[in-house]
Amino acid sequence: MSEQKQEQWVTWLALTTAAMAVFAAVTTLYVGKYSAKAILFQGQETNQWGYYQAKSIKGYLYETQLERLDLERLGDGQKTRGEASEKREKTITHYKETIQRYDKEKAEIKGKADDFAKQKVVAQDKAGNFGYALIFLQAAIMLSSVAVITKKKPLWYFGLAMVSGWVFFFLDAVFLFH
């Protein structure tokens, strides 16, 4: 009878260990998913900041040209008439519009870059929490394995208790409590 009782305990140990292994596999997938997302968002954020810098440089070139034309106009005392003066005024208007457009585009680009940065941080937090959850499951699986070898039930119970660490970090990764 005691042999059957011990066999039943080992059966439950095997079933719970198998369940922990399945949970560990799923958790590993989530670690990979969110680690990859963090890397992807980092790349997208970097691209946006590069685009922002390009717009800044282009805008600066227009600003310096606008200043040059404004200084020319002041030097002429705005008395010069004719085709050259008209062309300069059109160019000044065009430069001002272009500078405004670049400022607007830069604000949009900055917003996208900031969004990617936030998404990256969330993905990193989730990946980290899934990683911690996985550590708890690996420790629980190890304790269950040692329990079956040594035939010590308390090790198995301790392993089962460690699953609570997995639950905490897994849920924290999903919902980001902190």
Secondary structure, DSSP 8 states (H G I E B T S, - for coil): -HHHHHHHHHHHHHHHHHHHHHHHHHHHHHHHHHHHHHHHHHHHHHHHHHHHHHHHHHHHHHHHHHHHHHHHHHHHTT---SHHHHHHHHHHHHHHHHHHHHHHHHHHHHHHHHHHHHHHHHHHHHHHHHHHHHHHHHHHHHHHHHHHHHT-HHHHHHHHHHHHHHHHHHHHHHH---
